[in-house]
Amino acid sequence: MKKTIIAAALLLSAVCYGQKTEGLDPLIQNVYGREYTLLNGYWNYFADPLETGYYNYRRKPDPNGFFLDKKVDNVTTWKEYDFDLSPVMGIPGDWNTQDEKLFHYEGMVWFRQKFHATKDDSAKQYLYFAASNYLTRVFLNGKYVGTHEGGYTPFNFDVTDKLADGENTLILAVDNKRLPERIPTIICDWFNYGGITRDVLLVKVPQDFIRTYKVGLKQGTDDIVSAEVRLNSKEAGKEVRLSIPELKIELTGTTDSEGVAKFEKKAKISLWCPESPKLYAVSISAGSDSIDDEIGFRTVETRGTEILLNGKPIFLRGISIHEEAAFRSGRIAKVEEDRILLNWAKELGCNYVRLAHYPHNEQMVREAEKMGLLVWSEIPVYWTILWDREDVYANALNQLDEMIERDINRCNIVIWSIANETPHGDARDRFLSSLAKYAREKDPSRLISMAMERNDKSAEILSVRDNMSEYVDIISVNQYVGWYDGTNEKIDRVSWEIDYDKPVMISEFGGDALFGKHGTETDIWTEEYQADLYRKTIRMIEERMSPHISGMSPWVLKDFRSARRLLPQTQDGFNRKGLVSDRGERKQAFYILQDFYKKKSHETE
Ligand code: GCU
């Protein structure tokens, strides 16, 4: 039902504000557990800054666009593009770091991949895109398939009837322009990596298949497995089987008129936790379809100012992470690059990571789950969003829905975040409170938060007062005393007045340091300054905030590219708040935080 509401909102917005997300089919969950062909590889591409391949000279969609990949004889017929004569680029991968002419390019790029497929009347076949930044128009064999808006969530199209038996031509027009009405909007402090940045798959499923499922603990229990399995067709009476051998669960159910089968069974479960990230093999089958997954069980809730994991208070020892590969500083394109960042988080002593400021790739979440890292997952509703535009809201809602749909079975995700550092206002409150309400209805098993900003009582009595505090489960605040607010000496002078009967987390603090730049603790940009900022902030948290603070995710694990950071010989296009440099070198502050987390972990063990 809710997906219908979203589709209606999107359709309305597409009609009202020009073409945006359209033609999507409901998302297939756990695609890597299905029969698929990876369409990754070297795709032909070329930039089209005036979007000539899509619009005619009257700026109307051109039926003879580049997506036809026309064959011409250059005698009686001609064209002004040629994929065969164009270079190739590695997919998945951003275009910025694969072609130096496109490093700062923001506009449309055309991509083409040819692949073989076999039509199969007993099956449905979908094109699944794990992510493509930002607006992606998809064409198959010269026919328009659909459009997706948003750069960090998956989307798929049923192409069963558009596939050719044998060779197929898949063409994408990807546009990564920053625009005020987009999400994220025209300014953000991370690099606008454009292109097909995650896997592309051709997924084959039976005509009747298991589209999504949710397997977890029944709300309020820690020993009752609860499962909902949704088939692609809304037919009652279809048999569905759920098997979790290690829990001696073998259940058979039947679907209701919505195509949903529900299960519940008491079991003696080893609950997932950072110290013991236990996952169970789960198999679900219906008709000729079956899907396997690895699923953990845990409870998460709040009690006053505490966060409880499996009923016990936990301090979230976190770090914020951007999805940027270490060493090469490009959008992450493979799981090995996820593991490097997550291993650094483990080395820090983290039990939690804030995956900022957008949903990271699926493997990042799954690897974190296996490694015992709790996750804060966030949609890029960041800074100055156009709060009073319905199409912008529909886009945010769709990205939120796609984020939850994809990862609803990842037990290590405990927080859905709906925003970062957004300016107070009635329109913003309406926009965000609606998102929070939607997230809570869609997934009541997780906590809702957002990264707020300080709203102080005075220069030295700091506070967090935000109308959104009533809509979130955890009050999270980004605070930069010592960097954007005074220098480090101010940290020892401030006090906090936080009067919520809810957990409070510090979702960001930090300061820039260029690895290898040394000086005194008062010398800005040095490792010593950054280390002193961490030392003083940790003391502030421990001595003048600790009754309220339930976790923290300092900004940031690794230096990352940002076009906002221009200081030559220090930033050079990088935000230098990393505890690790872009070349993997650990700064002094890394060890300050590591010592603190080691102490914290002994406190709670
Ligand atoms: C902000 C913002 C981050 C940004 C950081 C900074 O709080 O949330 O995205 O990178 O501060 O200024 O370094």
Boltz pocket constraint, residues with backbone or C-beta under 6 A from the ligand:
constraints:
  - pocket:
      binder: B
      contacts: [[A, 189], [A, 357], [A, 420], [A, 421], [A, 478], [A, 508], [A, 555], [A, 575], [A, 577]]
      max_distance: 6.0
